[in-house]
Amino acid sequence: LRDNRIELVRASWHELSISVSDVSLSDEGQYTCSLFTMPVKTSKAFLTVLGVPEKPQITGFTSPVMEGERMQLTCKTSGSKPAADIRWFKNDKEVKDVKYIKEEDTNRKTFTVSSTLDFLADRNDDGAVVSCRVDHESLNSTPQIAMQVLEIHYTPLVKIISSNSWPEEGQSIILTCESKGKPVPEPVLWTKDGGELPDPERMVVNGRVLSISFLNKTDNGTYRCEAKNPIGRNSTEYVLIVHDVFNTLLSTTVIPSLTTATVTTTVALTASTTTSATGTSIRDPNALAGQTGPDHALIGGIVAVVVFVTLCSIILLGRYLARHKGTYLTNEAKGAEDAPDADTAIINAEGSQVNAEEKKEYFI
């Protein structure tokens, strides 16, 4: 061997060793060791040289990409022997549906390998890391990786969040318009029933927040929030219904008798809470569902009053009936109407002592 890169390391009757530095693909082949004895002894060995793949590169990406556009990213590496393997990942999750192409280099010993990832751009891919990984046995389990961060532009996504799920008259409500888009959406636009907000004094817009104080029935309607950016615009709606203040009325009790007593009791159950967002004390619209129970002392007092009035009415009715059990009419002392005094009336009466046995009494 006549090559400065080949060096004799050890020579003896039993062993002959050489080393090859700066190995290249041309060093691949069959090597023969001969021992000049009688007869001559030889031994052969085949040297295989691996082609290390070059660092991969990702092409085909143009920033930014609009949502809905088709993207084709190509990962390519050359000089591998045997052909390297390419795998795609998106945020550490492997993508299987890819194209793989293997081509032989001009030296007819190494290969150029390429793989194409084809997909539609989606807003969820914005900021995602797409990586191309090259695996090869010459890399000693340390793959070569190329990465690309995606930038996707998309129209705003709009959502309205209400601070009050059961708004009542006199309360306040805060509507927050959440908008997400790329580029970042401009300040949102609030409208009511297709027009401007009718009462700017009570309806205050602060950035993306619409605050309405002292709610009343005229505030009922459809509120729209619209956001836009250079890609497009989007909007969403919120239907506001202002409810009456909740009241509980106990029924009217009427006692049917000569003496009539009517007791009407009204109990208004309300609740109040403090909203930190506005610093104003308002009634909680969810207080109805969260009450711990009625005021038993108040209800007991009302029942006691009703029972007391009922008993008094019964007593008065009993006394009235006891004093008017019936009417008596006696048919006697006829003709005594014109007598000047009681003695003369008795003497002149048709039913005097003589006819006392004929006296009759009628009960009506």
C-alpha positions as CSV (number, residue, x, y, z in Angstrom):
1,L,0.0,0.0,0.0
2,R,1.5,3.3,-1.1
3,D,-0.6,5.9,0.7
4,N,0.6,8.3,3.4
5,R,-2.8,7.9,5.2
6,I,-2.0,4.2,5.7
7,E,0.3,3.4,8.6
8,L,1.8,0.1,9.8
9,V,0.9,-0.1,13.4
10,R,2.3,-3.6,14.4
11,A,4.2,-6.3,12.7
12,S,5.2,-9.7,14.0
13,W,5.2,-13.3,12.9
14,H,1.8,-13.6,14.3
15,E,0.1,-10.2,13.6
16,L,0.2,-7.4,11.1
17,S,-1.9,-4.3,11.8
18,I,-2.4,-1.1,9.8
19,S,-4.4,2.1,10.4
20,V,-6.1,4.4,7.9
21,S,-6.6,8.1,8.7
22,D,-9.0,10.5,7.1
23,V,-11.1,7.7,5.7
24,S,-13.0,8.5,2.5
25,L,-15.4,6.5,0.3
26,S,-12.5,5.6,-2.0
27,D,-11.0,3.5,0.9
28,E,-13.9,1.1,0.7
29,G,-13.0,-2.3,-0.7
30,Q,-11.3,-5.6,-0.1
31,Y,-7.9,-5.7,1.8
32,T,-5.6,-8.7,1.6
33,C,-2.9,-9.8,4.1
34,S,-0.2,-12.2,2.9
35,L,2.2,-14.2,4.9
36,F,5.2,-15.4,2.7
37,T,5.8,-18.8,4.0
38,M,5.9,-22.2,2.3
39,P,3.2,-22.2,1.2
40,V,2.1,-18.6,1.2
41,K,-0.8,-17.8,3.5
42,T,-3.3,-15.0,2.8
43,S,-6.3,-13.5,4.6
44,K,-8.9,-11.1,3.2
45,A,-11.2,-8.4,4.8
46,F,-13.7,-6.1,3.2
47,L,-13.8,-2.5,4.4
48,T,-17.2,-0.7,4.3
49,V,-17.2,3.1,4.5
50,L,-20.4,4.8,5.6
51,G,-21.4,8.1,4.0
52,V,-22.4,10.6,6.8
53,P,-25.4,12.7,5.7
54,E,-25.1,16.4,5.6
55,K,-27.1,18.6,7.9
56,P,-30.7,18.8,6.6
57,Q,-32.3,22.0,5.4
58,I,-36.0,23.0,5.2
59,T,-37.2,24.9,2.2
60,G,-40.5,26.1,0.9
61,F,-41.6,28.3,3.8
62,T,-42.5,31.9,3.3
63,S,-43.5,34.0,6.2
64,P,-46.2,34.9,7.0
65,V,-48.7,32.3,5.6
66,M,-52.4,33.2,5.4
67,E,-54.9,30.8,7.0
68,G,-56.3,28.3,4.5
69,E,-53.2,28.4,2.2
70,R,-51.5,25.2,1.2
71,M,-47.9,24.8,2.6
72,Q,-45.3,22.5,1.1
73,L,-42.1,22.1,3.2
74,T,-39.2,20.1,1.9
75,C,-36.4,18.6,4.0
76,K,-33.3,17.5,2.1
77,T,-29.9,15.9,3.0
78,S,-27.1,14.6,0.8
79,G,-24.0,12.3,1.1
80,S,-25.5,9.5,3.0
81,K,-24.5,5.9,2.5
82,P,-26.6,4.0,2.8
83,A,-29.6,6.3,2.2
84,A,-30.6,8.2,5.4
85,D,-34.1,8.2,6.9
86,I,-36.1,11.4,7.2
87,R,-39.0,11.9,9.7
88,W,-41.2,15.0,10.3
89,F,-42.5,16.3,13.6
90,K,-44.9,19.1,14.6
91,N,-44.6,20.2,18.2
92,D,-42.9,16.8,19.0
93,K,-45.7,14.9,17.4
94,E,-44.7,12.8,14.4
95,V,-46.4,13.4,11.1
96,K,-46.8,10.3,9.1
97,D,-48.4,11.4,5.8
98,V,-45.3,12.6,3.9
99,K,-43.6,12.0,0.6
100,Y,-40.1,10.4,0.5
101,I,-37.7,10.5,-2.4
102,K,-34.2,8.8,-2.7
103,E,-31.8,9.7,-5.5
104,E,-28.3,8.3,-6.2
105,D,-25.5,10.9,-6.3
106,T,-23.2,11.3,-9.3
107,N,-20.4,9.3,-7.5
108,R,-22.8,6.4,-7.6
109,K,-21.9,5.7,-4.0
110,T,-23.9,8.1,-1.8
111,F,-27.6,9.2,-1.9
112,T,-29.5,12.4,-1.7
113,V,-32.8,12.0,0.3
114,S,-35.7,14.5,0.4
115,S,-39.1,14.5,2.1
116,T,-42.1,16.8,1.6
117,L,-44.7,17.8,4.2
118,D,-47.9,19.0,2.6
119,F,-50.8,20.6,4.7
120,L,-53.3,23.5,4.9
121,A,-52.3,26.4,7.1
122,D,-54.5,26.6,10.2
123,R,-54.7,29.2,13.0
124,N,-53.9,26.4,15.5
125,D,-50.5,26.0,13.7
126,D,-49.4,29.6,14.5
127,G,-46.3,29.4,16.5
128,A,-45.9,25.6,16.0
129,V,-42.4,24.2,15.6
130,V,-42.0,21.9,12.5
131,S,-38.8,19.8,12.6
132,C,-37.1,17.5,10.1
133,R,-35.0,14.7,11.7
134,V,-32.4,12.7,9.8
135,D,-31.6,9.3,11.2
136,H,-28.5,7.3,10.0
137,E,-26.3,4.6,11.4
138,S,-23.2,6.8,11.1
139,L,-24.6,9.4,13.5
140,N,-24.3,7.1,16.6
141,S,-27.9,7.6,17.7
142,T,-27.6,11.4,17.6
143,P,-29.9,12.5,14.7
144,Q,-29.4,15.7,12.8
145,I,-32.4,18.1,13.1
146,A,-33.6,21.2,11.2
147,M,-36.5,23.3,12.6
148,Q,-38.9,25.9,11.3
149,V,-41.4,28.0,13.4
150,L,-44.6,28.6,11.6
151,E,-46.3,32.1,11.4
152,I,-49.9,31.9,10.4
153,H,-52.1,35.1,9.9
154,Y,-55.8,34.7,10.4
155,T,-59.0,36.8,10.9
156,P,-60.1,37.6,14.5
157,L,-62.1,35.1,16.6
158,V,-64.6,37.0,18.7
159,K,-66.5,36.0,21.9
160,I,-68.7,38.0,24.4
161,I,-68.5,37.3,28.1
162,S,-71.3,38.6,30.4
163,S,-70.7,39.4,34.1
164,N,-74.4,38.8,34.9
165,S,-76.3,35.7,33.8
166,W,-79.7,37.0,35.2
167,P,-79.8,40.8,34.9
168,E,-82.6,42.6,36.7
169,E,-83.9,46.2,36.6
170,G,-81.7,48.6,38.5
171,Q,-78.6,46.3,38.3
172,S,-75.4,46.8,36.2
173,I,-73.9,44.5,33.6
174,I,-70.4,44.3,32.1
175,L,-70.0,42.8,28.6
176,T,-66.4,41.8,27.7
177,C,-65.5,41.3,24.0
178,E,-62.6,38.8,23.7
179,S,-60.9,38.9,20.3
180,K,-58.0,36.9,19.1
181,G,-56.3,37.2,15.7
182,K,-53.0,37.7,14.0
183,P,-52.1,40.5,13.5
184,V,-53.6,41.7,16.8
185,P,-57.2,43.1,16.1
186,E,-57.8,46.8,16.3
187,P,-60.1,48.2,19.1
188,V,-63.5,46.6,18.9
189,L,-66.8,48.3,17.8
190,W,-69.9,48.0,20.0
191,T,-73.4,48.5,18.5
192,K,-77.0,47.8,19.7
193,D,-79.7,46.5,17.3
194,G,-77.6,47.5,14.3
195,G,-77.0,51.1,15.4
196,E,-75.0,53.2,17.9
197,L,-75.4,52.8,21.6
198,P,-78.5,54.9,22.5
199,D,-77.5,56.0,26.0
200,P,-73.8,56.9,26.2
201,E,-74.2,58.2,29.8
202,R,-75.2,54.7,31.1
203,M,-73.5,52.7,28.3
204,V,-69.7,53.3,28.7
205,V,-67.2,51.6,26.4
206,N,-63.7,51.2,27.7
207,G,-61.5,49.3,25.2
208,R,-63.1,45.9,24.8
209,V,-65.5,46.3,27.8
210,L,-69.1,47.6,27.6
211,S,-70.6,48.6,31.0
212,I,-74.3,49.3,31.4
213,S,-75.6,50.8,34.7
214,F,-79.1,51.0,36.1
215,L,-80.6,48.5,33.7
216,N,-84.2,49.0,32.5
217,K,-86.5,47.4,29.9
218,T,-85.3,49.8,27.2
219,D,-81.9,48.2,27.4
220,N,-83.3,44.9,26.0
221,G,-81.9,44.1,22.6
222,T,-79.0,42.6,20.6
223,Y,-75.5,43.9,21.3
224,R,-72.9,43.2,18.6
225,C,-69.1,43.3,19.1
226,E,-67.0,43.6,15.9
227,A,-63.2,43.2,15.6
228,K,-61.0,43.4,12.5
229,N,-57.4,43.2,11.4
230,P,-55.6,43.5,8.0
231,I,-56.7,39.9,7.2
232,G,-60.4,40.4,7.7
233,R,-63.2,41.1,10.3
234,N,-65.5,39.0,12.5
235,S,-68.3,39.7,15.0
236,T,-70.5,38.1,17.5
237,E,-73.8,39.0,19.2
238,Y,-75.3,39.0,22.8
239,V,-79.0,39.2,23.4
240,L,-79.7,41.2,26.6
241,I,-83.0,40.5,28.5
242,V,-83.6,42.6,31.6
243,H,-85.9,40.8,34.1
244,D,-88.3,42.2,36.7
245,V,-87.1,42.4,40.3
246,F,-88.1,39.2,42.0
247,N,-91.0,39.4,44.6
248,T,-92.8,36.7,46.7
249,L,-96.5,37.5,47.7
250,L,-98.4,35.6,50.4
251,S,-102.0,34.9,49.6
252,T,-104.9,37.0,51.1
253,T,-106.9,35.4,53.9
254,V,-110.7,36.3,54.1
255,I,-112.9,35.2,57.0
256,P,-116.6,34.9,55.8
257,S,-118.8,36.0,58.7
258,L,-120.8,39.0,59.9
259,T,-117.4,40.5,60.9
260,T,-115.0,40.3,58.0
261,A,-111.2,40.5,58.5
262,T,-108.7,40.7,55.7
263,V,-105.0,40.2,56.2
264,T,-102.6,40.8,53.4
265,T,-98.9,40.3,53.9
266,T,-96.2,41.1,51.4
267,V,-92.7,39.8,51.7
268,A,-90.1,41.0,49.2
269,L,-87.0,38.7,49.1
270,T,-84.0,40.5,47.7
271,A,-80.3,40.0,47.8
272,S,-77.4,42.2,47.2
273,T,-73.7,41.7,46.3
274,T,-70.7,43.8,45.5
275,T,-69.1,43.6,42.1
276,S,-65.4,44.4,42.3
277,A,-65.2,45.2,38.6
278,T,-67.4,48.3,39.0
279,G,-67.3,49.1,42.7
280,T,-71.1,49.5,42.8
281,S,-73.4,47.5,45.0
282,I,-76.0,45.6,43.0
283,R,-78.4,42.8,43.5
284,D,-77.1,39.4,42.7
285,P,-79.0,37.9,39.8
286,N,-78.2,34.4,41.1
287,A,-79.4,35.1,44.6
288,L,-82.7,33.1,44.0
289,A,-80.9,29.9,43.3
290,G,-78.4,30.4,46.2
291,Q,-80.7,31.3,49.1
292,T,-80.3,29.2,52.2
293,G,-84.0,29.2,53.1
294,P,-87.0,31.4,54.2
295,D,-87.2,33.5,57.3
296,H,-89.1,31.0,59.6
297,A,-89.6,33.6,62.4
298,L,-91.2,36.1,60.0
299,I,-93.5,33.4,58.5
300,G,-94.4,32.2,62.0
301,G,-95.4,35.7,63.1
302,I,-97.6,36.1,60.0
303,V,-99.4,32.8,60.7
304,A,-99.9,33.8,64.4
305,V,-101.6,37.1,63.3
306,V,-103.9,35.3,60.9
307,V,-104.9,32.7,63.6
308,F,-105.5,35.5,66.2
309,V,-107.8,37.5,63.8
310,T,-109.7,34.3,62.9
311,L,-110.3,33.4,66.6
312,C,-111.5,37.0,67.3
313,S,-113.9,36.9,64.4
314,I,-115.4,33.6,65.6
315,I,-115.9,34.9,69.2
316,L,-117.7,38.0,67.9
317,L,-119.9,35.9,65.7
318,G,-120.8,33.6,68.6
319,R,-121.8,36.4,70.8
320,Y,-123.9,38.0,68.1
321,L,-125.8,34.7,67.5
322,A,-126.2,34.1,71.3
323,R,-128.0,37.5,71.8
324,H,-130.4,37.0,68.9
325,K,-131.7,33.5,69.3
326,G,-135.4,34.4,68.2
327,T,-138.3,36.8,68.3
328,Y,-141.5,36.3,70.5
329,L,-144.9,37.8,69.9
330,T,-147.7,37.4,72.5
331,N,-151.3,38.0,71.5
332,E,-152.7,39.5,74.7
333,A,-153.8,42.8,76.3
334,K,-155.8,43.7,73.3
335,G,-157.7,47.0,73.7
336,A,-155.3,48.4,76.3
337,E,-153.5,50.6,73.9
338,D,-155.5,53.7,74.9
339,A,-155.3,53.3,78.7
340,P,-153.8,56.2,80.6
341,D,-151.9,54.0,83.0
342,A,-150.9,50.3,83.5
343,D,-153.8,49.6,86.1
344,T,-156.4,50.8,83.7
345,A,-154.9,48.9,80.9
346,I,-155.1,45.7,82.9
347,I,-158.8,46.3,83.7
348,N,-159.8,47.3,80.2
349,A,-157.8,44.6,78.5
350,E,-159.7,42.0,76.6
351,G,-157.5,39.3,78.0
352,S,-157.9,40.3,81.7
353,Q,-157.7,37.9,84.6
354,V,-161.1,36.5,83.7
355,N,-159.9,35.3,80.4
356,A,-156.3,34.5,81.4
357,E,-156.7,30.9,80.4
358,E,-157.3,31.9,76.8
359,K,-153.9,33.6,76.5
360,K,-151.8,32.2,73.7
361,E,-148.2,32.6,72.9
362,Y,-146.6,32.2,69.5
363,F,-143.0,31.6,68.8
364,I,-141.7,32.8,65.5
